[in-house]
Amino acid sequence: MRLSRAEVLTIPNAITGVRALGIPLFLWSYLVLENLGLSLVILVIGAVSDYFDGKVARALNQETKLGAALDPAIDRAYIGATLVALVIDQKIPLWVLLVLIGRDIWLGVMLIVKRRNGSGVFEVTFLGKSATFSLLYAFPFLLVGGEGGIARLFTTIGWAFACWGIGLYLVTGLQYTRLAFVGTFDQDVQPGNLDK
């Protein structure tokens, strides 16, 4: 599939590209420089720009297939990189990383199944976006969280968002898995009938 210049060079894709550059910058600032303030700013900018790239795309009528593919890929990379950093710093347990990365690996396999069925890629659902936003909101709080005072409050808020996000992440994993098999066993099953 060849993309035209107009599909690649859009303002939303530029926002997504800049957001992607924040991933290694975050890892460097948090793990090498140990600069909590800069790391927090990078995470917040990443989360806010994730919200705005879609809004800008719709407002400027610049929605593209490339943007639709890049946005969730960058989300996964941000989540993965932040999880690794938080596990290394012992802010979250290893099981959180394993569950979330495991879900994404599973969906990679399900994407292969979905494509073999001739139905393309997964469209991001409202629940999927909610799960991602919950996790992206959790990370800054967990980053600055700690044991005493206001840091304890940040930890509590971070874990509230993280638990909600993990739960939604797993539910959407099941939904996407079901979508991957639509048509495999029963040609009469349509995506709109999944809630029945």
DAQUIDA-V230279 format. One record per pair of residues at least 24 apart in sequence whose ideal C-beta (glycine too) atoms are under 10 Angstrom apart, sorted by sequence separation. I is the first residue (numbers start at 1). J is the second residue. If there is no record, write none. Layout:
<<I | J> <I | J>>
//
This chain:
<<22 | 46> <50 | 74> <76 | 100> <80 | 104> <137 | 161> <138 | 162> <21 | 46> <49 | 74> <50 | 75> <76 | 101> <79 | 104> <136 | 161> <137 | 162> <138 | 163> <19 | 45> <20 | 46> <134 | 160> <135 | 161> <138 | 164> <139 | 165> <18 | 45> <19 | 46> <22 | 49> <134 | 161> <135 | 162> <137 | 164> <138 | 165> <18 | 46> <19 | 47> <46 | 74> <47 | 75> <50 | 78> <76 | 104> <103 | 131> <133 | 161> <134 | 162> <137 | 165> <138 | 166> <19 | 48> <46 | 75> <134 | 163> <135 | 164> <136 | 165> <19 | 49> <134 | 164> <135 | 165> <18 | 49> <19 | 50> <47 | 78> <76 | 107> <100 | 131> <133 | 164> <134 | 165> <135 | 166> <46 | 78> <76 | 108> <133 | 165> <134 | 166> <16 | 49> <19 | 52> <131 | 164> <132 | 165> <134 | 167> <135 | 168> <15 | 49> <16 | 50> <19 | 53> <130 | 164> <131 | 165> <134 | 168> <135 | 169> <15 | 50> <18 | 53> <43 | 78> <46 | 81> <100 | 135> <130 | 165> <131 | 166> <133 | 168> <134 | 169> <17 | 53> <42 | 78> <46 | 82> <131 | 167> <132 | 168> <12 | 49> <15 | 52> <16 | 53> <131 | 168> <132 | 169> <15 | 53> <16 | 54> <43 | 81> <130 | 168> <131 | 169> <14 | 53> <15 | 54> <43 | 82> <96 | 135> <129 | 168> <130 | 169> <131 | 170> <12 | 52> <13 | 53> <15 | 55> <16 | 56> <42 | 82> <128 | 168> <131 | 171> <132 | 172> <11 | 52> <12 | 53> <15 | 56> <16 | 57> <127 | 168> <128 | 169> <130 | 171> <131 | 172> <11 | 53> <12 | 54> <14 | 56> <15 | 57> <43 | 85> <96 | 138> <127 | 169> <130 | 172> <131 | 173> <10 | 53> <12 | 55> <13 | 56> <39 | 82> <128 | 171> <129 | 172> <12 | 56> <13 | 57> <127 | 171> <128 | 172> <11 | 56> <12 | 57> <127 | 172> <128 | 173> <10 | 56> <11 | 57> <12 | 58> <39 | 85> <92 | 138> <96 | 142> <126 | 172> <10 | 57> <12 | 59> <92 | 139> <125 | 172> <128 | 175> <11 | 59> <12 | 60> <91 | 139> <124 | 172> <127 | 175> <128 | 176> <11 | 60> <13 | 62> <72 | 121> <75 | 124> <127 | 176> <10 | 60> <12 | 62> <16 | 66> <20 | 70> <31 | 81> <72 | 122> <92 | 142> <122 | 172> <125 | 175> <10 | 61> <11 | 62> <12 | 63> <13 | 64> <16 | 67> <19 | 70> <23 | 74> <30 | 81> <72 | 123> <91 | 142> <125 | 176> <10 | 62> <12 | 64> <15 | 67> <19 | 71> <22 | 74> <26 | 78> <30 | 82> <69 | 121> <72 | 124> <79 | 131> <83 | 135> <86 | 138> <91 | 143> <124 | 176> <9 | 62> <10 | 63> <13 | 66> <17 | 70> <20 | 73> <21 | 74> <24 | 77> <31 | 84> <36 | 89> <68 | 121> <71 | 124> <75 | 128> <79 | 132> <82 | 135> <86 | 139> <89 | 142> <91 | 144> <92 | 145> <122 | 175> <123 | 176> <10 | 64> <12 | 66> <13 | 67> <16 | 70> <20 | 74> <23 | 77> <27 | 81> <31 | 85> <75 | 129> <78 | 132> <82 | 136> <85 | 139> <89 | 143> <91 | 145> <122 | 176> <125 | 179> <7 | 62> <9 | 64> <12 | 67> <16 | 71> <19 | 74> <22 | 77> <23 | 78> <26 | 81> <27 | 82> <30 | 85> <34 | 89> <68 | 123> <91 | 146> <122 | 177> <6 | 62> <7 | 63> <8 | 64> <10 | 66> <15 | 71> <19 | 75> <22 | 78> <23 | 79> <26 | 82> <29 | 85> <30 | 86> <65 | 121> <68 | 124> <72 | 128> <75 | 131> <76 | 132> <79 | 135> <82 | 138> <83 | 139> <86 | 142> <123 | 179> <7 | 64> <10 | 67> <13 | 70> <16 | 73> <17 | 74> <20 | 77> <23 | 80> <24 | 81> <27 | 84> <31 | 88> <72 | 129> <75 | 132> <78 | 135> <79 | 136> <82 | 139> <86 | 143> <122 | 179> <6 | 64> <7 | 65> <8 | 66> <12 | 70> <13 | 71> <16 | 74> <19 | 77> <20 | 78> <23 | 81> <27 | 85> <30 | 88> <31 | 89> <71 | 129> <75 | 133> <78 | 136> <81 | 139> <82 | 140> <85 | 143> <122 | 180> <7 | 66> <8 | 67> <12 | 71> <16 | 75> <19 | 78> <22 | 81> <23 | 82> <26 | 85> <30 | 89> <79 | 138> <83 | 142> <86 | 145> <4 | 64> <7 | 67> <72 | 132> <75 | 135> <79 | 139> <82 | 142> <119 | 179> <3 | 64> <27 | 88> <71 | 132> <75 | 136> <78 | 139> <82 | 143> <119 | 180> <3 | 65> <4 | 66> <100 | 162> <114 | 176> <117 | 179> <3 | 66> <96 | 159> <103 | 166> <110 | 173> <114 | 177> <117 | 180> <119 | 182> <1 | 65> <91 | 155> <113 | 177> <116 | 180> <117 | 181> <119 | 183> <1 | 66> <100 | 165> <104 | 169> <107 | 172> <111 | 176> <114 | 179> <115 | 180> <117 | 182> <118 | 183> <119 | 184> <92 | 158> <96 | 162> <100 | 166> <103 | 169> <107 | 173> <110 | 176> <113 | 179> <114 | 180> <117 | 183> <91 | 158> <92 | 159> <96 | 163> <99 | 166> <103 | 170> <106 | 173> <110 | 177> <113 | 180> <114 | 181> <117 | 184> <102 | 170> <106 | 174> <109 | 177> <110 | 178> <112 | 180> <113 | 181> <114 | 182> <116 | 184> <123 | 191> <96 | 165> <100 | 169> <103 | 172> <104 | 173> <107 | 176> <110 | 179> <111 | 180> <114 | 183> <54 | 124> <92 | 162> <96 | 166> <99 | 169> <100 | 170> <103 | 173> <106 | 176> <107 | 177> <110 | 180> <114 | 184> <95 | 166> <99 | 170> <102 | 173> <103 | 174> <106 | 177> <109 | 180> <110 | 181> <113 | 184> <86 | 158> <119 | 191> <100 | 173> <103 | 176> <107 | 180> <99 | 173> <103 | 177> <106 | 180> <54 | 129> <86 | 162> <51 | 129> <50 | 129> <50 | 132> <51 | 133> <50 | 133> <47 | 132> <51 | 136> <47 | 133> <50 | 136> <79 | 165> <47 | 135> <48 | 136> <47 | 136> <46 | 136> <47 | 137> <79 | 169> <47 | 138> <44 | 136> <47 | 139> <43 | 136> <44 | 137> <46 | 139> <47 | 140> <43 | 137> <46 | 140> <44 | 139> <43 | 139> <44 | 140> <43 | 140> <42 | 140> <43 | 141> <40 | 139> <41 | 140> <43 | 142> <44 | 143> <39 | 139> <40 | 140> <43 | 143> <39 | 140> <40 | 141> <43 | 144> <40 | 143> <39 | 143> <40 | 144> <39 | 144> <36 | 143> <37 | 144> <36 | 144> <26 | 139> <30 | 143> <26 | 143>>
//
